[in-house]
Amino acid sequence: MSAAPRVLVSGVVLGQPMGGVRRHNVELLPRAGGRLAKRGGQLALLAGRTPLPPALRLARDVRVVASDVPLQPPWLRWAFERRALRRELEHARGAGRAYDLWHTAHLPVPSVGLPYTLTIHDLRDLELDDAPRMRRLLAPHVLARAIDDARAVLTVSDDVKARIEARFSPRRVVVVPNACDHLPVVARAADASTTGALLHVGHVEPRKNLELLLEALALDAALPQLVLAGAAKRGEQARLEQRALELGVRARVTFLGPVEDRELPGLFARAAAVVIPSKVEGFGIGVVEAQRAGVPVAISNTGALSEVAGDGVPTFAPTDARGAAQAIRAALATEPMALARHAERAARFSWDASADLLVAAWLDAVR
């Protein structure tokens, strides 16, 4: 083996809309590729039928391997992925540049005869009551096997690490946190606290629990308007629009759809507060993005959100609309000194530091 390993990453699902998982990979993989290259190793990325984000296709230190692996359904992806991985491993061995390790962050994990590491962002299929029935039934067995066979399990927070260790028997769990220094900070609008909207950044999907925010608006007519920025999944936007009509708050809710990175700093600068009511979160990038930008935050008290946000952030139960309204009120009243303290803490989350942790985990896995 060279001074650093040659790692093949399966990126066949990374063509999905921007969210926490895609952000994690877009920021970390180019950095990890550079670190491996400097030590004599290499990072290769197996792409699928769905095009990779430009940042990954153009990364100087990441070699992209084309394949015909479909994004969905999972069982078909698994079959095509196994074939594509084996083909690339065999080709690399024949060319005298065999891989030392491969890495994945999606399930099920195909067996290809090479040690692997596995990233688990959260345990939503185990913990969400409204997860698809078949996924709830299969997830414990699929996860247990994948974790048992992995050289190391990587995750994004201490909260998820503790949950994995409590339910399974991993050899080793390494926390490689997300970060927020991918966005520039724009000075907040002078009137943001009085005329700005409540902002949620993230996919519009059931797990994000956005209906609770509609109910909070209905309970408190004086709350600011709500802006939802993110791609909709599985018809959730239409359902929420209908629910907003029923609650009489449709005129107070704006669906922006997918938002480009260049638009996010301006959204944060104009927001009165950012609200994250998720049922499950492995990390919650939107929390630290907002805090670093100096925006007040209110969060549900589930998953890793409290861990990521730190002390002094208003919280609410993900089933309590009245509590959410009260927490939003408290967030809107956050003192400037507290906002500055939160911004300083959020700035400690660095993609460079996380890339160092990722490469160190790979080095340990092949030793």
C-alpha positions as CSV (number, residue, x, y, z in Angstrom):
1,M,0.0,0.0,0.0
2,S,1.2,3.6,-0.7
3,A,1.8,6.2,2.0
4,A,-2.0,6.9,1.8
5,P,-4.7,4.6,0.6
6,R,-6.4,4.5,-2.8
7,V,-10.0,4.9,-2.0
8,L,-13.0,4.3,-4.2
9,V,-16.2,6.2,-3.1
10,S,-19.6,5.2,-4.4
11,G,-21.2,8.4,-5.5
12,V,-24.1,7.0,-7.4
13,V,-26.7,8.8,-5.4
14,L,-25.0,12.2,-5.3
15,G,-27.0,13.6,-8.3
16,Q,-30.0,14.1,-6.0
17,P,-31.1,17.7,-5.1
18,M,-28.9,19.7,-2.7
19,G,-29.4,18.7,0.9
20,G,-27.3,17.7,3.9
21,V,-26.0,14.5,2.4
22,R,-25.0,16.1,-0.9
23,R,-23.5,19.1,0.9
24,H,-21.4,16.8,3.0
25,N,-19.9,15.1,0.0
26,V,-19.5,18.1,-2.2
27,E,-17.5,19.9,0.5
28,L,-15.5,16.9,1.9
29,L,-14.6,14.7,-1.1
30,P,-12.5,17.3,-3.0
31,R,-10.7,18.2,0.2
32,A,-10.1,14.5,1.0
33,G,-8.9,13.9,-2.5
34,G,-6.3,16.6,-2.2
35,R,-5.1,15.3,1.2
36,L,-4.8,11.7,-0.2
37,A,-2.9,12.9,-3.3
38,K,-0.4,14.9,-1.2
39,R,0.4,11.7,0.7
40,G,0.7,9.5,-2.4
41,G,-2.9,8.1,-2.4
42,Q,-5.9,8.8,-4.6
43,L,-9.6,9.3,-4.4
44,A,-11.8,8.0,-7.1
45,L,-15.6,8.5,-7.3
46,L,-18.0,6.1,-9.0
47,A,-20.7,8.2,-10.7
48,G,-24.1,6.8,-11.7
49,R,-26.6,7.6,-14.4
50,T,-27.7,10.8,-12.6
51,P,-25.1,13.5,-13.3
52,L,-22.8,14.5,-10.4
53,P,-22.7,18.0,-9.1
54,P,-20.2,20.2,-11.0
55,A,-18.1,20.7,-7.9
56,L,-17.4,16.9,-7.9
57,R,-17.0,16.4,-11.6
58,L,-14.4,19.2,-11.7
59,A,-12.5,18.4,-8.5
60,R,-8.8,18.2,-9.5
61,D,-7.8,15.5,-7.1
62,V,-10.8,13.2,-7.6
63,R,-10.9,10.8,-10.5
64,V,-14.5,10.2,-11.7
65,V,-15.4,6.7,-12.9
66,A,-18.5,6.6,-15.1
67,S,-21.1,3.9,-14.7
68,D,-24.8,3.1,-15.6
69,V,-26.0,2.6,-12.0
70,P,-29.5,4.0,-11.6
71,L,-30.5,6.2,-8.6
72,Q,-33.7,4.3,-7.9
73,P,-35.1,1.8,-6.9
74,P,-32.7,0.6,-4.2
75,W,-32.7,-3.1,-5.2
76,L,-31.9,-2.3,-8.8
77,R,-29.3,0.3,-7.8
78,W,-27.7,-2.4,-5.5
79,A,-27.4,-4.9,-8.4
80,F,-26.0,-2.4,-10.9
81,E,-23.7,-0.9,-8.3
82,R,-22.2,-4.2,-7.3
83,R,-21.4,-4.9,-10.9
84,A,-19.9,-1.5,-11.5
85,L,-17.8,-1.6,-8.4
86,R,-16.4,-5.0,-9.2
87,R,-15.6,-4.0,-12.7
88,E,-13.7,-0.9,-11.5
89,L,-11.8,-2.9,-8.8
90,E,-10.8,-5.5,-11.4
91,H,-9.7,-2.8,-13.9
92,A,-7.6,-1.1,-11.2
93,R,-5.9,-4.3,-10.2
94,G,-5.1,-5.1,-13.8
95,A,-3.6,-1.6,-14.2
96,G,-1.4,-2.0,-11.2
97,R,-3.2,0.6,-9.1
98,A,-5.5,-1.5,-6.9
99,Y,-7.7,0.1,-4.4
100,D,-7.1,-0.3,-0.7
101,L,-10.6,0.6,0.5
102,W,-14.0,1.6,-0.7
103,H,-16.5,3.9,0.9
104,T,-20.3,4.3,0.7
105,A,-23.0,6.3,2.4
106,H,-26.2,4.5,1.2
107,L,-27.9,1.1,1.6
108,P,-27.9,-1.7,0.9
109,V,-24.2,-2.2,0.7
110,P,-23.0,-4.7,-2.0
111,S,-20.3,-7.2,-1.3
112,V,-17.4,-6.6,-3.6
113,G,-14.4,-8.4,-1.9
114,L,-12.7,-5.2,-0.5
115,P,-12.9,-3.6,2.9
116,Y,-15.2,-0.6,3.2
117,T,-16.2,2.2,5.5
118,L,-19.7,3.4,5.8
119,T,-21.2,6.9,6.5
120,I,-24.6,6.9,8.3
121,H,-26.1,10.4,8.5
122,D,-29.1,9.4,10.7
123,L,-31.3,6.5,11.6
124,R,-34.5,7.8,10.1
125,D,-35.8,4.5,8.8
126,L,-35.6,3.1,12.3
127,E,-36.9,6.1,14.2
128,L,-39.6,7.7,12.0
129,D,-43.1,6.3,12.5
130,D,-44.1,7.5,9.0
131,A,-41.2,5.9,7.2
132,P,-42.3,3.6,4.4
133,R,-43.4,0.3,5.9
134,M,-41.0,-1.9,3.9
135,R,-38.1,0.3,4.7
136,R,-38.9,0.1,8.5
137,L,-39.1,-3.7,8.3
138,L,-35.8,-4.1,6.3
139,A,-33.8,-1.3,7.9
140,P,-32.7,-3.1,11.1
141,H,-31.4,-6.1,9.2
142,V,-29.8,-4.1,6.4
143,L,-28.1,-1.7,8.8
144,A,-26.9,-4.4,11.1
145,R,-25.2,-6.3,8.3
146,A,-23.7,-3.2,6.8
147,I,-22.4,-2.0,10.1
148,D,-21.1,-5.4,11.2
149,D,-19.0,-5.8,7.9
150,A,-17.7,-2.2,7.9
151,R,-14.1,-1.5,8.9
152,A,-15.4,1.8,10.4
153,V,-18.7,3.6,10.6
154,L,-18.6,7.4,10.1
155,T,-21.3,9.7,11.2
156,V,-21.9,13.5,11.6
157,S,-22.7,14.0,15.3
158,D,-22.2,12.5,18.7
159,D,-26.0,12.1,18.9
160,V,-26.0,9.7,15.9
161,K,-22.9,8.0,17.1
162,A,-24.5,7.2,20.5
163,R,-27.7,5.9,18.8
164,I,-25.6,3.6,16.5
165,E,-23.6,2.2,19.4
166,A,-26.7,1.6,21.4
167,R,-28.5,-0.4,18.7
168,F,-25.6,-2.2,17.0
169,S,-22.1,-3.5,17.6
170,P,-19.8,-1.4,15.3
171,R,-16.1,-2.0,15.4
172,R,-15.5,1.7,15.5
173,V,-17.6,4.9,15.0
174,V,-15.9,8.1,14.0
175,V,-17.7,11.5,14.0
176,V,-16.9,13.6,10.9
177,P,-19.2,16.6,11.4
178,N,-20.8,18.8,8.8
179,A,-19.8,22.5,8.7
180,C,-21.0,25.9,7.5
181,D,-18.0,27.7,6.0
182,H,-19.1,27.0,2.5
183,L,-21.2,30.2,2.5
184,P,-20.0,33.8,2.8
185,V,-21.5,35.8,5.6
186,V,-23.5,38.9,4.5
187,A,-24.3,41.6,7.0
188,R,-27.9,41.3,8.3
189,A,-30.4,43.8,6.9
190,A,-31.0,46.6,9.4
191,D,-34.7,45.8,9.6
192,A,-34.5,42.0,9.4
193,S,-35.7,41.5,13.0
194,T,-38.8,43.6,12.4
195,T,-39.7,43.0,8.7
196,G,-38.0,39.8,7.9
197,A,-39.6,36.4,7.5
198,L,-39.2,33.1,9.3
199,L,-37.0,30.9,7.1
200,H,-36.6,27.2,6.8
201,V,-33.8,25.9,4.5
202,G,-34.0,22.3,3.5
203,H,-36.0,19.7,1.6
204,V,-39.8,20.0,1.7
205,E,-40.5,16.5,2.9
206,P,-42.4,14.8,5.8
207,R,-39.3,14.3,8.0
208,K,-38.8,18.1,8.1
209,N,-42.2,18.4,10.0
210,L,-43.1,21.7,8.3
211,E,-46.8,21.3,9.0
212,L,-46.0,22.2,12.6
213,L,-44.9,25.6,11.5
214,L,-48.1,26.2,9.6
215,E,-50.0,25.3,12.8
216,A,-47.8,27.7,14.8
217,L,-48.7,30.5,12.4
218,A,-52.3,29.7,12.8
219,L,-52.0,29.9,16.6
220,D,-50.1,33.2,16.5
221,A,-51.3,35.7,13.9
222,A,-48.6,38.1,14.7
223,L,-45.7,35.8,13.8
224,P,-43.8,36.8,10.7
225,Q,-44.5,35.2,7.3
226,L,-42.8,31.9,6.6
227,V,-40.5,31.2,3.7
228,L,-39.6,27.6,2.8
229,A,-36.5,27.3,0.7
230,G,-35.8,23.8,-0.7
231,A,-36.8,21.1,-3.2
232,A,-40.1,19.4,-2.6
233,K,-40.3,15.6,-2.3
234,R,-43.1,13.1,-2.7
235,G,-45.9,15.6,-3.2
236,E,-45.2,17.2,0.2
237,Q,-45.5,20.8,-1.1
238,A,-49.0,20.2,-2.5
239,R,-50.1,18.6,0.8
240,L,-48.7,21.6,2.8
241,E,-50.3,24.1,0.5
242,Q,-53.7,22.4,1.1
243,R,-53.1,22.3,4.9
244,A,-52.1,26.0,4.9
245,L,-55.4,26.8,3.2
246,E,-57.3,24.8,5.8
247,L,-55.5,26.7,8.6
248,G,-56.1,30.1,7.0
249,V,-52.4,30.9,6.7
250,R,-51.8,30.2,2.9
251,A,-51.1,33.9,2.3
252,R,-48.4,33.9,4.9
253,V,-46.4,31.0,3.4
254,T,-44.0,31.2,0.5
255,F,-42.5,28.2,-1.2
256,L,-39.3,29.2,-3.0
257,G,-38.4,25.8,-4.3
258,P,-34.7,24.8,-4.8
259,V,-32.3,27.7,-4.0
260,E,-28.8,28.1,-5.3
261,D,-25.9,28.6,-3.0
262,R,-25.4,32.2,-4.2
263,E,-28.9,33.0,-2.9
264,L,-28.6,31.6,0.6
265,P,-26.5,34.4,2.2
266,G,-29.0,37.0,1.2
267,L,-31.9,34.8,2.5
268,F,-30.2,34.6,5.9
269,A,-29.4,38.3,5.9
270,R,-33.0,39.2,5.5
271,A,-34.5,36.5,7.8
272,A,-36.0,37.4,11.1
273,A,-35.2,33.9,12.4
274,V,-34.5,30.4,11.1
275,V,-36.8,27.7,12.3
276,I,-35.9,23.9,12.1
277,P,-38.8,21.7,13.4
278,S,-37.5,18.4,12.1
279,K,-38.6,15.0,13.5
280,V,-35.2,13.5,12.9
281,E,-31.9,15.3,12.1
282,G,-28.4,13.7,12.1
283,F,-26.8,17.2,12.2
284,G,-28.8,20.1,10.8
285,I,-26.5,22.2,8.6
286,G,-29.1,25.0,8.4
287,V,-28.7,25.6,12.1
288,V,-25.0,26.4,11.9
289,E,-25.4,28.3,8.6
290,A,-27.9,30.6,10.3
291,Q,-25.9,31.0,13.5
292,R,-22.7,31.8,11.6
293,A,-24.7,34.5,9.7
294,G,-25.9,36.0,13.0
295,V,-29.6,34.9,12.6
296,P,-31.7,33.8,15.6
297,V,-32.7,30.1,15.6
298,A,-35.5,28.1,17.0
299,I,-35.3,24.3,16.8
300,S,-37.1,21.1,17.7
301,N,-35.6,19.2,20.6
302,T,-34.9,16.1,18.6
303,G,-31.9,14.4,17.1
304,A,-28.6,16.3,17.0
305,L,-30.1,19.8,16.7
306,S,-29.5,20.8,20.3
307,E,-26.0,19.4,20.1
308,V,-25.2,21.3,17.0
309,A,-26.9,24.6,18.1
310,G,-25.4,24.7,21.6
311,D,-26.8,26.3,24.7
312,G,-29.2,29.1,24.8
313,V,-31.2,28.3,21.7
314,P,-35.1,28.1,22.1
315,T,-36.4,24.6,21.6
316,F,-39.8,22.9,21.3
317,A,-41.2,19.4,21.0
318,P,-41.8,18.4,17.4
319,T,-45.5,17.7,18.2
320,D,-46.2,21.0,20.0
321,A,-47.3,23.8,17.7
322,R,-47.9,26.2,20.6
323,G,-44.5,25.5,22.0
324,A,-43.0,26.1,18.5
325,A,-44.8,29.5,18.4
326,Q,-43.4,30.4,21.8
327,A,-39.9,29.3,20.9
328,I,-40.0,31.4,17.7
329,R,-41.1,34.4,19.8
330,A,-38.1,33.7,22.1
331,A,-35.8,33.4,19.1
332,L,-37.0,36.8,17.7
333,A,-36.0,38.3,21.1
334,T,-32.5,36.9,21.2
335,E,-30.0,39.4,22.5
336,P,-27.1,40.6,20.2
337,M,-24.5,39.2,22.6
338,A,-26.1,35.8,22.4
339,L,-26.2,35.9,18.6
340,A,-22.5,36.8,18.6
341,R,-21.7,33.9,20.9
342,H,-23.6,31.5,18.7
343,A,-21.9,32.8,15.6
344,E,-18.5,32.2,17.2
345,R,-19.4,28.7,18.1
346,A,-20.8,27.9,14.7
347,A,-17.7,29.1,13.0
348,R,-15.7,26.3,14.6
349,F,-17.4,23.8,12.3
350,S,-14.9,23.7,9.5
351,W,-14.9,21.5,6.3
352,D,-11.1,21.4,6.3
353,A,-11.1,20.1,9.9
354,S,-13.7,17.5,8.9
355,A,-11.8,16.4,5.8
356,D,-8.8,15.8,8.1
357,L,-11.0,13.5,10.3
358,L,-12.3,11.7,7.2
359,V,-8.8,10.9,5.8
360,A,-7.6,9.9,9.3
361,A,-10.5,7.4,9.5
362,W,-9.6,5.9,6.1
363,L,-6.0,5.6,7.1
364,D,-6.9,3.8,10.3
365,A,-9.3,1.5,8.4
366,V,-6.5,0.2,6.1
367,R,-3.9,-0.2,8.8
